[in-house]
Amino acid sequence: MALDSDGFMDIDHATLVSILSRETLNCKEINVFNAAMRWAEAECERNGTEINPKNIRAALGLIFVRFVN
């Protein structure tokens, strides 16, 4: 599954938004959430920021809304 691949952590934010905005993802929502969290942690590391909830939300941007609705 693409969301579980190591390469998924290397995509840019626009690609993340494009993937996670799809209504036709063929996997459970928890898998989408876990992939997004792993991506956000990797993004924090790339940006040299501490991995914490505030920075994870900032890395995810508006796509975070998907998980709180």
mmCIF file as Biopython writes it, N, C-alpha, C and O atoms, coordinates in Angstrom:
data_model
#
loop_
_atom_site.group_PDB
_atom_site.id
_atom_site.type_symbol
_atom_site.label_atom_id
_atom_site.label_alt_id
_atom_site.label_comp_id
_atom_site.label_asym_id
_atom_site.label_entity_id
_atom_site.label_seq_id
_atom_site.pdbx_PDB_ins_code
_atom_site.Cartn_x
_atom_site.Cartn_y
_atom_site.Cartn_z
_atom_site.occupancy
_atom_site.B_iso_or_equiv
_atom_site.auth_seq_id
_atom_site.auth_asym_id
_atom_site.pdbx_PDB_model_num
ATOM 1   N N  . MET A ? 1  ? 0.846   -1.180 0.000  1.0 0.0 1  A 1 
ATOM 2   C CA . MET A ? 1  ? 0.000   0.000  0.000  1.0 0.0 1  A 1 
ATOM 3   C C  . MET A ? 1  ? 0.892   1.245  0.000  1.0 0.0 1  A 1 
ATOM 4   O O  . MET A ? 1  ? 1.880   1.313  0.731  1.0 0.0 1  A 1 
ATOM 5   N N  . ALA A ? 2  ? 0.536   2.205  -0.814 1.0 0.0 2  A 1 
ATOM 6   C CA . ALA A ? 2  ? 1.348   3.410  -0.989 1.0 0.0 2  A 1 
ATOM 7   C C  . ALA A ? 2  ? 1.500   4.212  0.300  1.0 0.0 2  A 1 
ATOM 8   O O  . ALA A ? 2  ? 2.568   4.769  0.551  1.0 0.0 2  A 1 
ATOM 9   N N  . LEU A ? 3  ? 0.461   4.282  1.116  1.0 0.0 3  A 1 
ATOM 10  C CA . LEU A ? 3  ? 0.530   5.076  2.344  1.0 0.0 3  A 1 
ATOM 11  C C  . LEU A ? 3  ? 1.532   4.510  3.341  1.0 0.0 3  A 1 
ATOM 12  O O  . LEU A ? 3  ? 2.031   5.232  4.205  1.0 0.0 3  A 1 
ATOM 13  N N  . ASP A ? 4  ? 1.820   3.236  3.222  1.0 0.0 4  A 1 
ATOM 14  C CA . ASP A ? 4  ? 2.768   2.593  4.142  1.0 0.0 4  A 1 
ATOM 15  C C  . ASP A ? 4  ? 4.202   2.597  3.630  1.0 0.0 4  A 1 
ATOM 16  O O  . ASP A ? 4  ? 5.114   2.186  4.346  1.0 0.0 4  A 1 
ATOM 17  N N  . SER A ? 5  ? 4.409   3.053  2.410  1.0 0.0 5  A 1 
ATOM 18  C CA . SER A ? 5  ? 5.747   2.988  1.831  1.0 0.0 5  A 1 
ATOM 19  C C  . SER A ? 5  ? 6.661   4.065  2.415  1.0 0.0 5  A 1 
ATOM 20  O O  . SER A ? 5  ? 6.197   5.109  2.872  1.0 0.0 5  A 1 
ATOM 21  N N  . ASP A ? 6  ? 7.947   3.795  2.391  1.0 0.0 6  A 1 
ATOM 22  C CA . ASP A ? 6  ? 8.931   4.779  2.849  1.0 0.0 6  A 1 
ATOM 23  C C  . ASP A ? 6  ? 8.894   6.025  1.974  1.0 0.0 6  A 1 
ATOM 24  O O  . ASP A ? 6  ? 9.105   7.134  2.465  1.0 0.0 6  A 1 
ATOM 25  N N  . GLY A ? 7  ? 8.629   5.853  0.691  1.0 0.0 7  A 1 
ATOM 26  C CA . GLY A ? 7  ? 8.583   6.970  -0.231 1.0 0.0 7  A 1 
ATOM 27  C C  . GLY A ? 7  ? 7.474   7.970  0.088  1.0 0.0 7  A 1 
ATOM 28  O O  . GLY A ? 7  ? 7.577   9.146  -0.261 1.0 0.0 7  A 1 
ATOM 29  N N  . PHE A ? 8  ? 6.423   7.508  0.745  1.0 0.0 8  A 1 
ATOM 30  C CA . PHE A ? 8  ? 5.321   8.400  1.109  1.0 0.0 8  A 1 
ATOM 31  C C  . PHE A ? 8  ? 5.810   9.514  2.019  1.0 0.0 8  A 1 
ATOM 32  O O  . PHE A ? 8  ? 5.292   10.629 1.965  1.0 0.0 8  A 1 
ATOM 33  N N  . MET A ? 9  ? 6.794   9.231  2.850  1.0 0.0 9  A 1 
ATOM 34  C CA . MET A ? 9  ? 7.313   10.238 3.778  1.0 0.0 9  A 1 
ATOM 35  C C  . MET A ? 9  ? 8.053   11.356 3.054  1.0 0.0 9  A 1 
ATOM 36  O O  . MET A ? 9  ? 8.277   12.422 3.628  1.0 0.0 9  A 1 
ATOM 37  N N  . ASP A ? 10 ? 8.436   11.126 1.802  1.0 0.0 10 A 1 
ATOM 38  C CA . ASP A ? 10 ? 9.227   12.091 1.041  1.0 0.0 10 A 1 
ATOM 39  C C  . ASP A ? 10 ? 8.403   12.989 0.120  1.0 0.0 10 A 1 
ATOM 40  O O  . ASP A ? 10 ? 8.964   13.870 -0.531 1.0 0.0 10 A 1 
ATOM 41  N N  . ILE A ? 11 ? 7.096   12.788 0.050  1.0 0.0 11 A 1 
ATOM 42  C CA . ILE A ? 11 ? 6.286   13.615 -0.839 1.0 0.0 11 A 1 
ATOM 43  C C  . ILE A ? 11 ? 6.173   15.030 -0.286 1.0 0.0 11 A 1 
ATOM 44  O O  . ILE A ? 11 ? 6.367   15.256 0.909  1.0 0.0 11 A 1 
ATOM 45  N N  . ASP A ? 12 ? 5.860   15.976 -1.159 1.0 0.0 12 A 1 
ATOM 46  C CA . ASP A ? 12 ? 5.687   17.348 -0.692 1.0 0.0 12 A 1 
ATOM 47  C C  . ASP A ? 12 ? 4.258   17.564 -0.184 1.0 0.0 12 A 1 
ATOM 48  O O  . ASP A ? 12 ? 3.385   16.714 -0.358 1.0 0.0 12 A 1 
ATOM 49  N N  . HIS A ? 13 ? 4.042   18.716 0.444  1.0 0.0 13 A 1 
ATOM 50  C CA . HIS A ? 13 ? 2.748   18.991 1.067  1.0 0.0 13 A 1 
ATOM 51  C C  . HIS A ? 13 ? 1.613   18.997 0.041  1.0 0.0 13 A 1 
ATOM 52  O O  . HIS A ? 13 ? 0.530   18.481 0.317  1.0 0.0 13 A 1 
ATOM 53  N N  . ALA A ? 14 ? 1.848   19.570 -1.126 1.0 0.0 14 A 1 
ATOM 54  C CA . ALA A ? 14 ? 0.800   19.621 -2.156 1.0 0.0 14 A 1 
ATOM 55  C C  . ALA A ? 14 ? 0.366   18.215 -2.567 1.0 0.0 14 A 1 
ATOM 56  O O  . ALA A ? 14 ? -0.821  17.963 -2.772 1.0 0.0 14 A 1 
ATOM 57  N N  . THR A ? 15 ? 1.323   17.309 -2.685 1.0 0.0 15 A 1 
ATOM 58  C CA . THR A ? 15 ? 1.003   15.924 -3.040 1.0 0.0 15 A 1 
ATOM 59  C C  . THR A ? 15 ? 0.241   15.253 -1.908 1.0 0.0 15 A 1 
ATOM 60  O O  . THR A ? 15 ? -0.703  14.502 -2.153 1.0 0.0 15 A 1 
ATOM 61  N N  . LEU A ? 16 ? 0.647   15.518 -0.671 1.0 0.0 16 A 1 
ATOM 62  C CA . LEU A ? 16 ? -0.072  14.975 0.486  1.0 0.0 16 A 1 
ATOM 63  C C  . LEU A ? 16 ? -1.527  15.424 0.452  1.0 0.0 16 A 1 
ATOM 64  O O  . LEU A ? 16 ? -2.436  14.611 0.617  1.0 0.0 16 A 1 
ATOM 65  N N  . VAL A ? 17 ? -1.743  16.712 0.238  1.0 0.0 17 A 1 
ATOM 66  C CA . VAL A ? 17 ? -3.108  17.247 0.176  1.0 0.0 17 A 1 
ATOM 67  C C  . VAL A ? 17 ? -3.889  16.572 -0.938 1.0 0.0 17 A 1 
ATOM 68  O O  . VAL A ? 17 ? -5.043  16.190 -0.744 1.0 0.0 17 A 1 
ATOM 69  N N  . SER A ? 18 ? -3.280  16.424 -2.091 1.0 0.0 18 A 1 
ATOM 70  C CA . SER A ? 18 ? -3.948  15.789 -3.227 1.0 0.0 18 A 1 
ATOM 71  C C  . SER A ? 18 ? -4.368  14.363 -2.901 1.0 0.0 18 A 1 
ATOM 72  O O  . SER A ? 18 ? -5.487  13.957 -3.216 1.0 0.0 18 A 1 
ATOM 73  N N  . ILE A ? 19 ? -3.485  13.609 -2.277 1.0 0.0 19 A 1 
ATOM 74  C CA . ILE A ? 19 ? -3.782  12.218 -1.937 1.0 0.0 19 A 1 
ATOM 75  C C  . ILE A ? 19 ? -4.859  12.136 -0.858 1.0 0.0 19 A 1 
ATOM 76  O O  . ILE A ? 19 ? -5.828  11.390 -0.996 1.0 0.0 19 A 1 
ATOM 77  N N  . LEU A ? 20 ? -4.688  12.895 0.200  1.0 0.0 20 A 1 
ATOM 78  C CA . LEU A ? 20 ? -5.613  12.781 1.330  1.0 0.0 20 A 1 
ATOM 79  C C  . LEU A ? 20 ? -6.964  13.428 1.061  1.0 0.0 20 A 1 
ATOM 80  O O  . LEU A ? 20 ? -7.918  13.181 1.799  1.0 0.0 20 A 1 
ATOM 81  N N  . SER A ? 21 ? -7.064  14.237 0.037  1.0 0.0 21 A 1 
ATOM 82  C CA . SER A ? 21 ? -8.342  14.859 -0.304 1.0 0.0 21 A 1 
ATOM 83  C C  . SER A ? 21 ? -9.248  13.927 -1.104 1.0 0.0 21 A 1 
ATOM 84  O O  . SER A ? 21 ? -10.436 14.199 -1.275 1.0 0.0 21 A 1 
ATOM 85  N N  . ARG A ? 22 ? -8.698  12.865 -1.574 1.0 0.0 22 A 1 
ATOM 86  C CA . ARG A ? 22 ? -9.484  11.925 -2.385 1.0 0.0 22 A 1 
ATOM 87  C C  . ARG A ? 22 ? -10.515 11.205 -1.523 1.0 0.0 22 A 1 
ATOM 88  O O  . ARG A ? 22 ? -10.224 10.762 -0.412 1.0 0.0 22 A 1 
ATOM 89  N N  . GLU A ? 23 ? -11.691 11.104 -2.049 1.0 0.0 23 A 1 
ATOM 90  C CA . GLU A ? 23 ? -12.759 10.360 -1.371 1.0 0.0 23 A 1 
ATOM 91  C C  . GLU A ? 23 ? -12.667 8.872  -1.686 1.0 0.0 23 A 1 
ATOM 92  O O  . GLU A ? 23 ? -13.350 8.061  -1.060 1.0 0.0 23 A 1 
ATOM 93  N N  . THR A ? 24 ? -11.836 8.515  -2.641 1.0 0.0 24 A 1 
ATOM 94  C CA . THR A ? 24 ? -11.796 7.137  -3.121 1.0 0.0 24 A 1 
ATOM 95  C C  . THR A ? 24 ? -10.594 6.351  -2.618 1.0 0.0 24 A 1 
ATOM 96  O O  . THR A ? 24 ? -10.233 5.335  -3.212 1.0 0.0 24 A 1 
ATOM 97  N N  . LEU A ? 25 ? -9.968  6.798  -1.537 1.0 0.0 25 A 1 
ATOM 98  C CA . LEU A ? 25 ? -8.856  6.012  -0.985 1.0 0.0 25 A 1 
ATOM 99  C C  . LEU A ? 25 ? -9.395  4.657  -0.558 1.0 0.0 25 A 1 
ATOM 100 O O  . LEU A ? 25 ? -10.425 4.568  0.111  1.0 0.0 25 A 1 
ATOM 101 N N  . ASN A ? 26 ? -8.707  3.629  -0.941 1.0 0.0 26 A 1 
ATOM 102 C CA . ASN A ? 26 ? -9.178  2.276  -0.674 1.0 0.0 26 A 1 
ATOM 103 C C  . ASN A ? 26 ? -8.502  1.717  0.578  1.0 0.0 26 A 1 
ATOM 104 O O  . ASN A ? 26 ? -7.793  0.712  0.523  1.0 0.0 26 A 1 
ATOM 105 N N  . CYS A ? 27 ? -8.737  2.388  1.704  1.0 0.0 27 A 1 
ATOM 106 C CA . CYS A ? 27 ? -8.188  1.914  2.966  1.0 0.0 27 A 1 
ATOM 107 C C  . CYS A ? 27 ? -8.986  2.524  4.116  1.0 0.0 27 A 1 
ATOM 108 O O  . CYS A ? 27 ? -9.781  3.444  3.924  1.0 0.0 27 A 1 
ATOM 109 N N  . LYS A ? 28 ? -8.760  2.001  5.284  1.0 0.0 28 A 1 
ATOM 110 C CA . LYS A ? 28 ? -9.462  2.492  6.466  1.0 0.0 28 A 1 
ATOM 111 C C  . LYS A ? 28 ? -8.946  3.875  6.852  1.0 0.0 28 A 1 
ATOM 112 O O  . LYS A ? 28 ? -7.782  4.203  6.624  1.0 0.0 28 A 1 
ATOM 113 N N  . GLU A ? 29 ? -9.822  4.674  7.435  1.0 0.0 29 A 1 
ATOM 114 C CA . GLU A ? 29 ? -9.471  6.030  7.827  1.0 0.0 29 A 1 
ATOM 115 C C  . GLU A ? 29 ? -8.323  6.048  8.836  1.0 0.0 29 A 1 
ATOM 116 O O  . GLU A ? 29 ? -7.520  6.981  8.821  1.0 0.0 29 A 1 
ATOM 117 N N  . ILE A ? 30 ? -8.223  5.058  9.698  1.0 0.0 30 A 1 
ATOM 118 C CA . ILE A ? 30 ? -7.129  5.007  10.675 1.0 0.0 30 A 1 
ATOM 119 C C  . ILE A ? 30 ? -5.787  4.876  9.962  1.0 0.0 30 A 1 
ATOM 120 O O  . ILE A ? 30 ? -4.783  5.412  10.430 1.0 0.0 30 A 1 
ATOM 121 N N  . ASN A ? 31 ? -5.761  4.165  8.830  1.0 0.0 31 A 1 
ATOM 122 C CA . ASN A ? 31 ? -4.524  4.035  8.056  1.0 0.0 31 A 1 
ATOM 123 C C  . ASN A ? 31 ? -4.133  5.363  7.420  1.0 0.0 31 A 1 
ATOM 124 O O  . ASN A ? 31 ? -2.951  5.700  7.345  1.0 0.0 31 A 1 
ATOM 125 N N  . VAL A ? 32 ? -5.136  6.119  6.961  1.0 0.0 32 A 1 
ATOM 126 C CA . VAL A ? 32 ? -4.881  7.444  6.402  1.0 0.0 32 A 1 
ATOM 127 C C  . VAL A ? 32 ? -4.336  8.353  7.502  1.0 0.0 32 A 1 
ATOM 128 O O  . VAL A ? 32 ? -3.361  9.075  7.292  1.0 0.0 32 A 1 
ATOM 129 N N  . PHE A ? 33 ? -4.964  8.315  8.666  1.0 0.0 33 A 1 
ATOM 130 C CA . PHE A ? 33 ? -4.528  9.132  9.798  1.0 0.0 33 A 1 
ATOM 131 C C  . PHE A ? 33 ? -3.093  8.800  10.189 1.0 0.0 33 A 1 
ATOM 132 O O  . PHE A ? 33 ? -2.272  9.701  10.356 1.0 0.0 33 A 1 
ATOM 133 N N  . ASN A ? 34 ? -2.788  7.523  10.333 1.0 0.0 34 A 1 
ATOM 134 C CA . ASN A ? 34 ? -1.434  7.108  10.733 1.0 0.0 34 A 1 
ATOM 135 C C  . ASN A ? 34 ? -0.393  7.534  9.701  1.0 0.0 34 A 1 
ATOM 136 O O  . ASN A ? 34 ? 0.702   7.960  10.067 1.0 0.0 34 A 1 
ATOM 137 N N  . ALA A ? 35 ? -0.723  7.423  8.420  1.0 0.0 35 A 1 
ATOM 138 C CA . ALA A ? 35 ? 0.204   7.841  7.371  1.0 0.0 35 A 1 
ATOM 139 C C  . ALA A ? 35 ? 0.439   9.347  7.435  1.0 0.0 35 A 1 
ATOM 140 O O  . ALA A ? 35 ? 1.569   9.810  7.283  1.0 0.0 35 A 1 
ATOM 141 N N  . ALA A ? 36 ? -0.624  10.104 7.658  1.0 0.0 36 A 1 
ATOM 142 C CA . ALA A ? 36 ? -0.490  11.563 7.756  1.0 0.0 36 A 1 
ATOM 143 C C  . ALA A ? 36 ? 0.357   11.945 8.962  1.0 0.0 36 A 1 
ATOM 144 O O  . ALA A ? 36 ? 1.165   12.871 8.878  1.0 0.0 36 A 1 
ATOM 145 N N  . MET A ? 37 ? 0.189   11.257 10.066 1.0 0.0 37 A 1 
ATOM 146 C CA . MET A ? 37 ? 0.980   11.561 11.265 1.0 0.0 37 A 1 
ATOM 147 C C  . MET A ? 37 ? 2.456   11.251 11.027 1.0 0.0 37 A 1 
ATOM 148 O O  . MET A ? 37 ? 3.327   12.026 11.423 1.0 0.0 37 A 1 
ATOM 149 N N  . ARG A ? 38 ? 2.741   10.110 10.375 1.0 0.0 38 A 1 
ATOM 150 C CA . ARG A ? 38 ? 4.128   9.759  10.065 1.0 0.0 38 A 1 
ATOM 151 C C  . ARG A ? 38 ? 4.737   10.798 9.125  1.0 0.0 38 A 1 
ATOM 152 O O  . ARG A ? 38 ? 5.886   11.202 9.305  1.0 0.0 38 A 1 
ATOM 153 N N  . TRP A ? 39 ? 3.961   11.232 8.116  1.0 0.0 39 A 1 
ATOM 154 C CA . TRP A ? 39 ? 4.448   12.242 7.189  1.0 0.0 39 A 1 
ATOM 155 C C  . TRP A ? 39 ? 4.746   13.543 7.930  1.0 0.0 39 A 1 
ATOM 156 O O  . TRP A ? 39 ? 5.785   14.163 7.703  1.0 0.0 39 A 1 
ATOM 157 N N  . ALA A ? 40 ? 3.838   13.958 8.814  1.0 0.0 40 A 1 
ATOM 158 C CA . ALA A ? 40 ? 4.018   15.212 9.553  1.0 0.0 40 A 1 
ATOM 159 C C  . ALA A ? 40 ? 5.246   15.145 10.457 1.0 0.0 40 A 1 
ATOM 160 O O  . ALA A ? 40 ? 5.972   16.131 10.581 1.0 0.0 40 A 1 
ATOM 161 N N  . GLU A ? 41 ? 5.487   14.014 11.081 1.0 0.0 41 A 1 
ATOM 162 C CA . GLU A ? 41 ? 6.691   13.860 11.911 1.0 0.0 41 A 1 
ATOM 163 C C  . GLU A ? 41 ? 7.944   13.961 11.043 1.0 0.0 41 A 1 
ATOM 164 O O  . GLU A ? 41 ? 8.923   14.595 11.436 1.0 0.0 41 A 1 
ATOM 165 N N  . ALA A ? 42 ? 7.914   13.342 9.872  1.0 0.0 42 A 1 
ATOM 166 C CA . ALA A ? 42 ? 9.065   13.434 8.954  1.0 0.0 42 A 1 
ATOM 167 C C  . ALA A ? 42 ? 9.251   14.872 8.489  1.0 0.0 42 A 1 
ATOM 168 O O  . ALA A ? 42 ? 10.383  15.334 8.342  1.0 0.0 42 A 1 
ATOM 169 N N  . GLU A ? 43 ? 8.158   15.579 8.258  1.0 0.0 43 A 1 
ATOM 170 C CA . GLU A ? 43 ? 8.240   16.981 7.829  1.0 0.0 43 A 1 
ATOM 171 C C  . GLU A ? 43 ? 8.844   17.842 8.937  1.0 0.0 43 A 1 
ATOM 172 O O  . GLU A ? 43 ? 9.650   18.731 8.661  1.0 0.0 43 A 1 
ATOM 173 N N  . CYS A ? 44 ? 8.465   17.586 10.178 1.0 0.0 44 A 1 
ATOM 174 C CA . CYS A ? 44 ? 9.070   18.314 11.300 1.0 0.0 44 A 1 
ATOM 175 C C  . CYS A ? 44 ? 10.575  18.075 11.333 1.0 0.0 44 A 1 
ATOM 176 O O  . CYS A ? 44 ? 11.348  19.011 11.535 1.0 0.0 44 A 1 
ATOM 177 N N  . GLU A ? 45 ? 10.992  16.835 11.137 1.0 0.0 45 A 1 
ATOM 178 C CA . GLU A ? 45 ? 12.426  16.526 11.122 1.0 0.0 45 A 1 
ATOM 179 C C  . GLU A ? 45 ? 13.125  17.249 9.976  1.0 0.0 45 A 1 
ATOM 180 O O  . GLU A ? 45 ? 14.220  17.780 10.158 1.0 0.0 45 A 1 
ATOM 181 N N  . ARG A ? 46 ? 12.501  17.273 8.795  1.0 0.0 46 A 1 
ATOM 182 C CA . ARG A ? 46 ? 13.097  17.968 7.647  1.0 0.0 46 A 1 
ATOM 183 C C  . ARG A ? 46 ? 13.246  19.460 7.926  1.0 0.0 46 A 1 
ATOM 184 O O  . ARG A ? 46 ? 14.215  20.086 7.495  1.0 0.0 46 A 1 
ATOM 185 N N  . ASN A ? 47 ? 12.281  20.023 8.648  1.0 0.0 47 A 1 
ATOM 186 C CA . ASN A ? 47 ? 12.301  21.456 8.948  1.0 0.0 47 A 1 
ATOM 187 C C  . ASN A ? 47 ? 13.099  21.792 10.200 1.0 0.0 47 A 1 
ATOM 188 O O  . ASN A ? 47 ? 13.274  22.965 10.529 1.0 0.0 47 A 1 
ATOM 189 N N  . GLY A ? 48 ? 13.581  20.774 10.897 1.0 0.0 48 A 1 
ATOM 190 C CA . GLY A ? 48 ? 14.353  21.001 12.110 1.0 0.0 48 A 1 
ATOM 191 C C  . GLY A ? 48 ? 13.509  21.493 13.274 1.0 0.0 48 A 1 
ATOM 192 O O  . GLY A ? 48 ? 14.011  22.178 14.165 1.0 0.0 48 A 1 
ATOM 193 N N  . THR A ? 49 ? 12.232  21.146 13.269 1.0 0.0 49 A 1 
ATOM 194 C CA . THR A ? 49 ? 11.360  21.547 14.366 1.0 0.0 49 A 1 
ATOM 195 C C  . THR A ? 49 ? 11.058  20.357 15.265 1.0 0.0 49 A 1 
ATOM 196 O O  . THR A ? 49 ? 11.113  19.203 14.839 1.0 0.0 49 A 1 
ATOM 197 N N  . GLU A ? 50 ? 10.745  20.658 16.495 1.0 0.0 50 A 1 
ATOM 198 C CA . GLU A ? 50 ? 10.404  19.627 17.468 1.0 0.0 50 A 1 
ATOM 199 C C  . GLU A ? 50 ? 9.125   18.920 17.030 1.0 0.0 50 A 1 
ATOM 200 O O  . GLU A ? 50 ? 8.198   19.545 16.515 1.0 0.0 50 A 1 
ATOM 201 N N  . ILE A ? 51 ? 9.092   17.613 17.242 1.0 0.0 51 A 1 
ATOM 202 C CA . ILE A ? 51 ? 7.892   16.843 16.940 1.0 0.0 51 A 1 
ATOM 203 C C  . ILE A ? 51 ? 6.965   16.952 18.144 1.0 0.0 51 A 1 
ATOM 204 O O  . ILE A ? 51 ? 7.183   16.311 19.172 1.0 0.0 51 A 1 
ATOM 205 N N  . ASN A ? 52 ? 5.938   17.767 18.003 1.0 0.0 52 A 1 
ATOM 206 C CA . ASN A ? 52 ? 4.932   17.930 19.048 1.0 0.0 52 A 1 
ATOM 207 C C  . ASN A ? 52 ? 3.603   18.231 18.352 1.0 0.0 52 A 1 
ATOM 208 O O  . ASN A ? 52 ? 3.588   18.527 17.157 1.0 0.0 52 A 1 
ATOM 209 N N  . PRO A ? 53 ? 2.496   18.160 19.081 1.0 0.0 53 A 1 
ATOM 210 C CA . PRO A ? 53 ? 1.192   18.356 18.437 1.0 0.0 53 A 1 
ATOM 211 C C  . PRO A ? 53 ? 1.062   19.672 17.673 1.0 0.0 53 A 1 
ATOM 212 O O  . PRO A ? 53 ? 0.486   19.692 16.585 1.0 0.0 53 A 1 
ATOM 213 N N  . LYS A ? 54 ? 1.575   20.752 18.211 1.0 0.0 54 A 1 
ATOM 214 C CA . LYS A ? 54 ? 1.476   22.055 17.547 1.0 0.0 54 A 1 
ATOM 215 C C  . LYS A ? 54 ? 2.196   22.036 16.199 1.0 0.0 54 A 1 
ATOM 216 O O  . LYS A ? 54 ? 1.650   22.503 15.199 1.0 0.0 54 A 1 
ATOM 217 N N  . ASN A ? 55 ? 3.401   21.506 16.166 1.0 0.0 55 A 1 
ATOM 218 C CA . ASN A ? 55 ? 4.174   21.469 14.928 1.0 0.0 55 A 1 
ATOM 219 C C  . ASN A ? 55 ? 3.624   20.463 13.927 1.0 0.0 55 A 1 
ATOM 220 O O  . ASN A ? 55 ? 3.715   20.670 12.717 1.0 0.0 55 A 1 
ATOM 221 N N  . ILE A ? 56 ? 3.056   19.378 14.432 1.0 0.0 56 A 1 
ATOM 222 C CA . ILE A ? 56 ? 2.412   18.400 13.547 1.0 0.0 56 A 1 
ATOM 223 C C  . ILE A ? 56 ? 1.202   19.033 12.872 1.0 0.0 56 A 1 
ATOM 224 O O  . ILE A ? 56 ? 1.010   18.877 11.666 1.0 0.0 56 A 1 
ATOM 225 N N  . ARG A ? 57 ? 0.379   19.752 13.652 1.0 0.0 57 A 1 
ATOM 226 C CA . ARG A ? 57 ? -0.775  20.447 13.065 1.0 0.0 57 A 1 
ATOM 227 C C  . ARG A ? 57 ? -0.314  21.469 12.027 1.0 0.0 57 A 1 
ATOM 228 O O  . ARG A ? 57 ? -0.925  21.598 10.966 1.0 0.0 57 A 1 
ATOM 229 N N  . ALA A ? 58 ? 0.752   22.186 12.329 1.0 0.0 58 A 1 
ATOM 230 C CA . ALA A ? 58 ? 1.270   23.181 11.390 1.0 0.0 58 A 1 
ATOM 231 C C  . ALA A ? 58 ? 1.765   22.512 10.111 1.0 0.0 58 A 1 
ATOM 232 O O  . ALA A ? 58 ? 1.533   23.027 9.017  1.0 0.0 58 A 1 
ATOM 233 N N  . ALA A ? 59 ? 2.437   21.383 10.234 1.0 0.0 59 A 1 
ATOM 234 C CA . ALA A ? 59 ? 2.945   20.675 9.058  1.0 0.0 59 A 1 
ATOM 235 C C  . ALA A ? 59 ? 1.800   20.185 8.177  1.0 0.0 59 A 1 
ATOM 236 O O  . ALA A ? 59 ? 1.879   20.252 6.951  1.0 0.0 59 A 1 
ATOM 237 N N  . LEU A ? 60 ? 0.747   19.697 8.804  1.0 0.0 60 A 1 
ATOM 238 C CA . LEU A ? 60 ? -0.384  19.183 8.038  1.0 0.0 60 A 1 
ATOM 239 C C  . LEU A ? 60 ? -1.201  20.296 7.403  1.0 0.0 60 A 1 
ATOM 240 O O  . LEU A ? 60 ? -1.801  20.090 6.348  1.0 0.0 60 A 1 
ATOM 241 N N  . GLY A ? 61 ? -1.238  21.456 8.013  1.0 0.0 61 A 1 
ATOM 242 C CA . GLY A ? 61 ? -2.027  22.559 7.471  1.0 0.0 61 A 1 
ATOM 243 C C  . GLY A ? 61 ? -3.505  22.235 7.491  1.0 0.0 61 A 1 
ATOM 244 O O  . GLY A ? 61 ? -3.998  21.597 8.422  1.0 0.0 61 A 1 
ATOM 245 N N  . LEU A ? 62 ? -4.202  22.670 6.478  1.0 0.0 62 A 1 
ATOM 246 C CA . LEU A ? 62 ? -5.657  22.499 6.447  1.0 0.0 62 A 1 
ATOM 247 C C  . LEU A ? 62 ? -6.094  21.046 6.312  1.0 0.0 62 A 1 
ATOM 248 O O  . LEU A ? 62 ? -7.237  20.719 6.631  1.0 0.0 62 A 1 
ATOM 249 N N  . ILE A ? 63 ? -5.214  20.171 5.849  1.0 0.0 63 A 1 
ATOM 250 C CA . ILE A ? 63 ? -5.582  18.758 5.734  1.0 0.0 63 A 1 
ATOM 251 C C  . ILE A ? 63 ? -5.898  18.169 7.114  1.0 0.0 63 A 1 
ATOM 252 O O  . ILE A ? 63 ? -6.586  17.154 7.214  1.0 0.0 63 A 1 
ATOM 253 N N  . PHE A ? 64 ? -5.394  18.808 8.175  1.0 0.0 64 A 1 
ATOM 254 C CA . PHE A ? 64 ? -5.686  18.367 9.540  1.0 0.0 64 A 1 
ATOM 255 C C  . PHE A ? 64 ? -7.182  18.318 9.796  1.0 0.0 64 A 1 
ATOM 256 O O  . PHE A ? 64 ? -7.650  17.499 10.587 1.0 0.0 64 A 1 
ATOM 257 N N  . VAL A ? 65 ? -7.942  19.195 9.129  1.0 0.0 65 A 1 
ATOM 258 C CA . VAL A ? 65 ? -9.391  19.250 9.311  1.0 0.0 65 A 1 
ATOM 259 C C  . VAL A ? 65 ? -10.039 17.918 8.976  1.0 0.0 65 A 1 
ATOM 260 O O  . VAL A ? 65 ? -11.060 17.567 9.567  1.0 0.0 65 A 1 
ATOM 261 N N  . ARG A ? 66 ? -9.473  17.177 8.053  1.0 0.0 66 A 1 
ATOM 262 C CA . ARG A ? 66 ? -10.011 15.872 7.683  1.0 0.0 66 A 1 
ATOM 263 C C  . ARG A ? 66 ? -10.171 14.986 8.913  1.0 0.0 66 A 1 
ATOM 264 O O  . ARG A ? 66 ? -11.100 14.183 8.987  1.0 0.0 66 A 1 
ATOM 265 N N  . PHE A ? 67 ? -9.270  15.132 9.873  1.0 0.0 67 A 1 
ATOM 266 C CA . PHE A ? 67 ? -9.242  14.220 11.002 1.0 0.0 67 A 1 
ATOM 267 C C  . PHE A ? 67 ? -10.017 14.729 12.218 1.0 0.0 67 A 1 
ATOM 268 O O  . PHE A ? 67 ? -10.198 13.987 13.184 1.0 0.0 67 A 1 
ATOM 269 N N  . VAL A ? 68 ? -10.468 15.954 12.188 1.0 0.0 68 A 1 
ATOM 270 C CA . VAL A ? 68 ? -11.205 16.470 13.337 1.0 0.0 68 A 1 
ATOM 271 C C  . VAL A ? 68 ? -12.689 16.640 13.034 1.0 0.0 68 A 1 
ATOM 272 O O  . VAL A ? 68 ? -13.460 16.998 13.924 1.0 0.0 68 A 1 
ATOM 273 N N  . ASN A ? 69 ? -13.097 16.393 11.809 1.0 0.0 69 A 1 
ATOM 274 C CA . ASN A ? 69 ? -14.513 16.507 11.459 1.0 0.0 69 A 1 
ATOM 275 C C  . ASN A ? 69 ? -15.240 15.226 11.718 1.0 0.0 69 A 1 
ATOM 276 O O  . ASN A ? 69 ? -16.445 15.141 11.480 1.0 0.0 69 A 1 
#
